[in-house]
Amino acid sequence: MSWLQRLYQTYQHASQRDEDVQAQDTHALMPYYHVNQNVQIIVTINDKGDFVSAELCRDDNGKVKSRQLVIPATNASANRTSKPVAHPLSDKLQYVGKDFFEYSTNKKDLYPLYEDELSTWCDSPYAHPKAQAVLNYVNKGTLVKDLIDADVLIVDPGDTSKLAYPEQASDYPDSILSSLNKNKGVFDQGSAFIAWRVTPTGLGDQQDNWGKNETWRDESLFEAWQQFYATLDSVDGFCYVTGKDSPLASKHPNRILRSATNAKLISANDLSSFTFLGRFTDNDKSIKAHGLQGANISAVVTEKAHSALSWLLTRQGKEDAGQAVVAWAISGKTTPQPVQDITEDDPLDIEKVAQPVQSSEENNINSFQRIEEDDDFDDDEEDDLISQRDISDNQPVINDAPQPIEHSNNLGYTFASHLNNTMQGYRQRLDKHDQISIITLDSATPGRMAVTYYHETMPDDYIDALEAWYSQFVWYTTYKDTKTSERKLTIKAPVPRQISQVAYGARLSDALKKQVVSQVLPCIVEGEARPFPWQLVDLCIKRASNPLALEHWEWEQALGVACALYRGYHLRQSDDKKRSYTVALQTDYNSRDYLYGRLLAVAEDIESLALYIAGEKRSTTAQRYMQQFANRPFTTWRNIELALKPYENRLKSNRAGYLTNMQDLLDQIMSRFDIEDFNNDSALSGEFLLGYHSQKMQIKLDKQQAKQAREDKKNSEDTNETA
């Protein structure tokens, strides 16, 4: 019940916003008891019910195209399928055209259904002059003739007293057929949707009380229909949302999800004990006298709540395969979404922010001391270029070699500042006492939908939870620059979609996608109080440990996600089991699994460069043996080390400086092993991936920093020569 109340309150707040604020909103709040409908024809009449003109709907370029407009609807007409049910004002030509039956081959005249709906409204105390004008016009029975005379409809060339049923739209270019769909192999013009524009005949009325001519923009018309239709739910009772006696809802809206338009959240209206299962004794007589025995909701409340939910999902929600997730503030202010990357609009490019720092003996223990040249390759996710760097070092150590970067200080501070600024921006948008709600909807069948998760929190707690997720589950990953289409390196947390693809593969079923979202979402919105499920971590580690089974870009994504989840999982354990890992390389961390991962990264980089020099494009020994290495590291490392010898000999002739650096790095890592740990051949934990990827990124960033330093030095020398 609380989610209905929050949605109702959201509708009340959103509908009372200033007109300027509403005009700036990309998605308009739908008036309740109304639906969006694709319209093909707009008919203009005057307030006396006389035909003025008719036109086809077109886009900004003048091409015939349907327009989505707001029309009044009943619960029955909004949910209609094959059974004929009429909308009360705007509808298809076969409903609103009194003379359509004469021009068509239809076996049933549907106009009486439409006339009955519109007449009932116009005969009530809530009648509207525009609706009355439409009723006066359609009762004349000249709509189809007027549309034919206006060249909007197409007649049969062999019989001008009948409408045409063409099979090819190309036979009639720039016609209504361009915006219609085929029905049983032909274009049925009776399915064209009609909307009304009503103009006043008196100038004074137009200036003062008439309002907008377009019925889909006239708020007074909206309100007239809402007031009338609310009275049709004649059973009055106590509404549990508003706390007042009002007409209770007998049916509830659909059209909430775009992927399941007929699915309803509330549809239990079975009085034969199949739904209630004996819990209630409702029957038609008791409902008419006292309302439902369960929680009663007024008709207006359910309409407003569902309208607000549909608006929120369209405006800021995330919908995929019948599952939708949205977080919103009661005030209607834009809220960061938990299943989307909140930093994608302003990504952190760590290759740009990486800067040299003052070296120290502690910081340089595992860094390169002699890097003089680097290559200039494009980073393509389809090719393994990150580890294939062309480094020339035929010279001895030089005194002015670029200083290495200490990533744990530099990038860690930059990322923390970037994240803090992003979160602070969200905090400033929301009021401290504004209620934040998060809801997940799942449509398992075409007609049924359920709330599978609902959580309420305060803005500061919600932002703190997001900040905890984006700081604890953060790791290296790549993104595509929208301006240059280049792949760039950044640091961020994975979203549920990426986690599901890594855990179960890119071709996973919709059911598995939904399952992963339901597992991950509480970990995002509830903060550190909710531990991450180990099952997903384990699945991602296993896929990341098998690079030969994936495309290179898939493996890179799997590696980043697996490291992020393993790191975050251990940060959310209890104090006695908690482990803290940094994204940057931890040169002073001597865990067996972490050190073995670092060895694998260095071995891979050595072989990658040797293969590049020889012009060979194939997987390295480290990549081929990675899965086996994770299961038996001591035995497998011996095979990898022996396989490195030919490549090291190849590098001695033209990359001697680079090879010396790498061999020194291997020796430094080996010296940190405890002899018993090194000889232990038991399987490695996911921690080895952290050591492997951090070492790999350290090498990459050091090379880029060295390259930038050489370019800066060259530019400086050129400037001095010019001066």
VENBELUR-V468904 format. One record per residue. N is the residue number from 0. PHI is phi in whole degrees, -180 to 180 (NA if undefined). PSI is psi in whole degrees, 0 to 359 (999 if undefined). Layout:
BEGIN
N|PHI|PSI / N|PHI|PSI
END
This chain:
BEGIN
0|NA|328 / 1|-65|324 / 2|-67|326 / 3|-65|318 / 4|-64|317 / 5|-65|321 / 6|-68|321 / 7|-62|317 / 8|-65|323 / 9|-63|318 / 10|-62|317 / 11|-62|317 / 12|-67|314 / 13|-67|323 / 14|-74|343 / 15|-99|7 / 16|-68|159 / 17|-60|150 / 18|-61|325 / 19|-66|320 / 20|-67|318 / 21|-66|325 / 22|-67|330 / 23|-80|345 / 24|-72|129 / 25|-64|324 / 26|-115|123 / 27|-80|148 / 28|-75|123 / 29|-73|129 / 30|-64|142 / 31|-71|158 / 32|63|27 / 33|-137|159 / 34|-136|160 / 35|-84|139 / 36|-144|138 / 37|-74|120 / 38|-112|138 / 39|-108|332 / 40|-131|136 / 41|-115|120 / 42|-106|130 / 43|-105|127 / 44|-130|170 / 45|-101|178 / 46|-70|352 / 47|-96|358 / 48|88|25 / 49|-99|142 / 50|-70|136 / 51|-113|305 / 52|-165|172 / 53|-149|148 / 54|-149|154 / 55|-83|146 / 56|-73|137 / 57|-136|160 / 58|-87|186 / 59|-65|338 / 60|-92|5 / 61|85|6 / 62|-84|139 / 63|-63|121 / 64|-158|143 / 65|-65|149 / 66|-116|141 / 67|-92|113 / 68|-124|162 / 69|-92|129 / 70|-132|151 / 71|-66|149 / 72|-153|152 / 73|-93|167 / 74|-61|324 / 75|-70|317 / 76|-73|327 / 77|-67|334 / 78|-107|13 / 79|-67|147 / 80|-123|256 / 81|-88|338 / 82|-76|130 / 83|-66|122 / 84|-142|134 / 85|-97|144 / 86|-75|156 / 87|-78|341 / 88|-134|297 / 89|-103|138 / 90|-162|185 / 91|-69|157 / 92|-58|324 / 93|-67|342 / 94|-92|314 / 95|-87|344 / 96|-89|109 / 97|-65|329 / 98|-96|7 / 99|-65|322 / 100|-60|329 / 101|-74|330 / 102|-93|353 / 103|-116|179 / 104|-105|14 / 105|-61|146 / 106|-91|350 / 107|-137|137 / 108|-88|118 / 109|-96|355 / 110|-60|321 / 111|-57|327 / 112|-64|316 / 113|-68|316 / 114|-62|322 / 115|-65|317 / 116|-64|311 / 117|-69|322 / 118|-66|320 / 119|-61|319 / 120|-66|314 / 121|-70|338 / 122|-88|359 / 123|-93|168 / 124|-66|349 / 125|-104|23 / 126|-64|152 / 127|-123|141 / 128|-59|327 / 129|-69|319 / 130|-65|321 / 131|-65|323 / 132|-65|319 / 133|-64|317 / 134|-62|317 / 135|-61|321 / 136|-72|311 / 137|-65|332 / 138|-67|342 / 139|-70|336 / 140|72|35 / 141|-121|12 / 142|-61|309 / 143|-63|317 / 144|-61|317 / 145|-64|322 / 146|-70|325 / 147|-67|316 / 148|-64|331 / 149|-86|7 / 150|60|32 / 151|-93|319 / 152|-100|158 / 153|-111|129 / 154|-95|160 / 155|-68|124 / 156|-59|331 / 157|-87|344 / 158|-151|97 / 159|-69|355 / 160|-89|1 / 161|-128|151 / 162|-77|149 / 163|-80|151 / 164|-125|72 / 165|-68|155 / 166|-99|338 / 167|-126|125 / 168|-70|335 / 169|-67|342 / 170|-71|341 / 171|-132|76 / 172|-65|151 / 173|55|42 / 174|-122|180 / 175|-62|338 / 176|-62|334 / 177|-66|339 / 178|-111|9 / 179|-110|158 / 180|-103|151 / 181|-71|147 / 182|-131|111 / 183|58|40 / 184|88|357 / 185|-133|164 / 186|-93|118 / 187|-99|109 / 188|-69|345 / 189|-68|343 / 190|-86|358 / 191|-66|133 / 192|-91|135 / 193|-107|131 / 194|-120|156 / 195|-114|142 / 196|-122|122 / 197|-115|121 / 198|-107|145 / 199|-81|151 / 200|-89|342 / 201|-105|131 / 202|-63|323 / 203|-62|318 / 204|-63|321 / 205|-64|323 / 206|-79|328 / 207|-100|291 / 208|-112|354 / 209|-74|325 / 210|79|205 / 211|-79|140 / 212|-68|326 / 213|-73|124 / 214|-66|336 / 215|-83|2 / 216|-125|2 / 217|-90|107 / 218|-68|330 / 219|-66|326 / 220|-69|319 / 221|-56|311 / 222|-65|322 / 223|-62|316 / 224|-68|320 / 225|-61|316 / 226|-66|321 / 227|-68|312 / 228|-70|332 / 229|-63|331 / 230|-75|345 / 231|-71|336 / 232|-82|88 / 233|-77|346 / 234|-79|116 / 235|-93|147 / 236|-169|183 / 237|-84|121 / 238|-87|124 / 239|-77|351 / 240|-92|311 / 241|-89|340 / 242|75|22 / 243|-128|158 / 244|-79|126 / 245|-159|167 / 246|-59|126 / 247|-86|153 / 248|-79|130 / 249|-99|336 / 250|-136|159 / 251|-126|152 / 252|-71|162 / 253|-119|212 / 254|58|42 / 255|-90|313 / 256|-99|140 / 257|-68|327 / 258|-84|349 / 259|-147|76 / 260|-68|335 / 261|-92|358 / 262|-75|136 / 263|-116|145 / 264|-81|324 / 265|-126|115 / 266|-148|19 / 267|-83|94 / 268|-128|27 / 269|-89|122 / 270|-103|12 / 271|-105|24 / 272|73|6 / 273|-79|328 / 274|-93|312 / 275|-74|336 / 276|55|39 / 277|81|359 / 278|-74|330 / 279|-124|159 / 280|-116|31 / 281|-62|144 / 282|-146|174 / 283|-58|322 / 284|-69|315 / 285|-70|325 / 286|-66|319 / 287|-65|328 / 288|-88|322 / 289|-129|356 / 290|84|187 / 291|-75|149 / 292|-75|334 / 293|-79|195 / 294|-70|121 / 295|-88|141 / 296|-129|132 / 297|-70|156 / 298|-62|319 / 299|-66|321 / 300|-64|312 / 301|-66|325 / 302|-66|314 / 303|-67|319 / 304|-64|315 / 305|-69|325 / 306|-65|319 / 307|-65|319 / 308|-64|316 / 309|-62|319 / 310|-64|316 / 311|-65|318 / 312|-65|320 / 313|-70|323 / 314|-79|317 / 315|-146|4 / 316|-85|176 / 317|-126|121 / 318|-125|134 / 319|-155|123 / 320|55|42 / 321|82|3 / 322|-116|133 / 323|-130|141 / 324|-132|133 / 325|-149|140 / 326|-116|138 / 327|-149|157 / 328|-98|146 / 329|-59|328 / 330|-72|348 / 331|88|3 / 332|-69|148 / 333|-61|131 / 334|-122|139 / 335|-62|138 / 336|-95|139 / 337|-75|337 / 338|-103|9 / 339|-119|154 / 340|-75|109 / 341|-76|350 / 342|-106|8 / 343|-69|337 / 344|-75|336 / 345|-139|70 / 346|-69|154 / 347|-91|109 / 348|-88|99 / 349|-73|343 / 350|-71|335 / 351|-85|323 / 352|-86|348 / 353|-65|122 / 354|-131|151 / 355|-70|149 / 356|-125|167 / 357|-64|130 / 358|-82|154 / 359|-144|165 / 360|-62|323 / 361|-70|318 / 362|-72|331 / 363|-93|5 / 364|-61|330 / 365|-122|16 / 366|-98|162 / 367|-71|139 / 368|-106|342 / 369|-139|83 / 370|-121|119 / 371|-115|328 / 372|-136|155 / 373|-145|168 / 374|-94|181 / 375|-137|76 / 376|-103|152 / 377|-80|144 / 378|-93|100 / 379|-108|129 / 380|-70|346 / 381|-88|344 / 382|-118|145 / 383|-84|78 / 384|-103|342 / 385|-61|321 / 386|-95|0 / 387|-106|73 / 388|-98|133 / 389|-90|101 / 390|-116|123 / 391|-103|131 / 392|-150|79 / 393|-97|1 / 394|-107|158 / 395|-71|177 / 396|-61|135 / 397|-114|153 / 398|-73|330 / 399|-98|28 / 400|-62|146 / 401|-64|144 / 402|-72|140 / 403|-71|159 / 404|-96|143 / 405|-97|93 / 406|-64|326 / 407|-63|329 / 408|-86|310 / 409|-71|301 / 410|-72|326 / 411|-62|316 / 412|-67|318 / 413|-64|316 / 414|-64|316 / 415|-60|319 / 416|-66|318 / 417|-63|314 / 418|-66|318 / 419|-63|319 / 420|-65|320 / 421|-63|313 / 422|-67|324 / 423|-64|326 / 424|-63|320 / 425|-69|323 / 426|-62|322 / 427|-71|337 / 428|-75|332 / 429|-106|143 / 430|-74|149 / 431|-63|331 / 432|-103|14 / 433|-79|131 / 434|-75|134 / 435|-111|130 / 436|-123|143 / 437|-127|128 / 438|-134|143 / 439|-121|128 / 440|-114|143 / 441|-137|125 / 442|-103|98 / 443|-78|330 / 444|-129|165 / 445|-61|336 / 446|-111|358 / 447|-129|142 / 448|-140|149 / 449|-133|153 / 450|-88|108 / 451|-93|345 / 452|-158|137 / 453|-147|135 / 454|-146|137 / 455|-118|143 / 456|-157|173 / 457|-96|157 / 458|-54|313 / 459|-63|319 / 460|-66|322 / 461|-67|314 / 462|-65|322 / 463|-62|320 / 464|-65|316 / 465|-63|318 / 466|-64|322 / 467|-63|318 / 468|-64|312 / 469|-75|349 / 470|-101|326 / 471|-84|327 / 472|-106|35 / 473|-95|146 / 474|-163|170 / 475|-61|139 / 476|-158|170 / 477|-113|155 / 478|-141|161 / 479|-99|121 / 480|-69|123 / 481|-68|335 / 482|-84|316 / 483|-104|349 / 484|62|20 / 485|-92|152 / 486|-85|127 / 487|-126|157 / 488|-95|136 / 489|-144|181 / 490|-127|121 / 491|-164|170 / 492|-91|149 / 493|-75|156 / 494|-100|161 / 495|-54|325 / 496|-61|316 / 497|-66|320 / 498|-62|317 / 499|-66|321 / 500|-68|322 / 501|-72|318 / 502|-69|320 / 503|-121|1 / 504|96|160 / 505|-69|337 / 506|-100|31 / 507|-69|156 / 508|-77|163 / 509|-62|325 / 510|-63|320 / 511|-70|323 / 512|-58|312 / 513|-64|322 / 514|-63|318 / 515|-66|318 / 516|-61|318 / 517|-67|334 / 518|-82|323 / 519|-86|324 / 520|-54|313 / 521|-60|329 / 522|-68|334 / 523|-82|312 / 524|-89|345 / 525|-102|359 / 526|75|206 / 527|-68|347 / 528|-69|342 / 529|-110|109 / 530|-70|155 / 531|-85|140 / 532|-66|129 / 533|-67|330 / 534|-55|316 / 535|-67|321 / 536|-61|314 / 537|-64|318 / 538|-64|320 / 539|-69|322 / 540|-63|317 / 541|-65|321 / 542|-71|322 / 543|-69|337 / 544|-85|3 / 545|-129|73 / 546|-66|335 / 547|-72|342 / 548|-86|356 / 549|-129|156 / 550|-63|157 / 551|-60|316 / 552|-67|327 / 553|-68|320 / 554|-67|320 / 555|-61|318 / 556|-65|317 / 557|-63|321 / 558|-65|314 / 559|-64|317 / 560|-67|317 / 561|-62|317 / 562|-65|319 / 563|-63|315 / 564|-70|321 / 565|-65|318 / 566|-64|310 / 567|-66|324 / 568|-59|316 / 569|-77|336 / 570|-72|342 / 571|-104|14 / 572|-83|168 / 573|-64|164 / 574|-56|321 / 575|-74|342 / 576|-112|358 / 577|-72|138 / 578|-129|143 / 579|-117|120 / 580|-117|144 / 581|-100|155 / 582|-69|318 / 583|-70|160 / 584|-61|129 / 585|-97|93 / 586|-71|342 / 587|-102|12 / 588|-98|121 / 589|-110|26 / 590|-65|141 / 591|-57|312 / 592|-66|319 / 593|-65|317 / 594|-67|321 / 595|-62|321 / 596|-63|321 / 597|-65|319 / 598|-58|317 / 599|-63|321 / 600|-66|319 / 601|-68|317 / 602|-61|320 / 603|-65|319 / 604|-67|322 / 605|-62|311 / 606|-68|326 / 607|-62|315 / 608|-66|320 / 609|-64|320 / 610|-67|323 / 611|-66|318 / 612|-61|323 / 613|-82|357 / 614|74|22 / 615|-96|140 / 616|-122|96 / 617|-157|169 / 618|-70|147 / 619|-79|165 / 620|-61|322 / 621|-62|320 / 622|-71|321 / 623|-67|325 / 624|-96|6 / 625|-60|315 / 626|-65|318 / 627|-67|324 / 628|-63|323 / 629|-67|331 / 630|-90|324 / 631|-138|78 / 632|-66|317 / 633|-64|311 / 634|-66|318 / 635|-72|325 / 636|-62|326 / 637|-62|318 / 638|-67|319 / 639|-65|318 / 640|-65|319 / 641|-67|324 / 642|-70|342 / 643|-76|336 / 644|-55|312 / 645|-61|325 / 646|-73|324 / 647|-65|320 / 648|-63|324 / 649|-65|325 / 650|-82|341 / 651|-62|329 / 652|-77|324 / 653|-131|0 / 654|-137|45 / 655|-64|319 / 656|-64|316 / 657|-62|316 / 658|-63|320 / 659|-62|317 / 660|-59|314 / 661|-68|320 / 662|-66|322 / 663|-63|320 / 664|-66|319 / 665|-60|317 / 666|-64|320 / 667|-64|319 / 668|-68|316 / 669|-62|325 / 670|-68|343 / 671|-87|350 / 672|-74|141 / 673|-78|136 / 674|-59|324 / 675|-71|322 / 676|-65|320 / 677|-66|321 / 678|-79|352 / 679|-75|123 / 680|-101|16 / 681|-72|161 / 682|-63|147 / 683|-85|150 / 684|-84|178 / 685|-63|350 / 686|-63|332 / 687|-66|331 / 688|-67|324 / 689|-63|313 / 690|-64|319 / 691|-63|310 / 692|-73|322 / 693|-64|318 / 694|-66|321 / 695|-63|316 / 696|-70|327 / 697|-61|316 / 698|-63|315 / 699|-62|311 / 700|-69|325 / 701|-64|321 / 702|-66|317 / 703|-66|324 / 704|-67|321 / 705|-65|320 / 706|-64|316 / 707|-64|322 / 708|-65|321 / 709|-67|320 / 710|-65|320 / 711|-64|320 / 712|-66|319 / 713|-65|318 / 714|-63|322 / 715|-66|317 / 716|-65|320 / 717|-64|322 / 718|-66|319 / 719|-66|320 / 720|-64|319 / 721|-64|320 / 722|-66|999
END
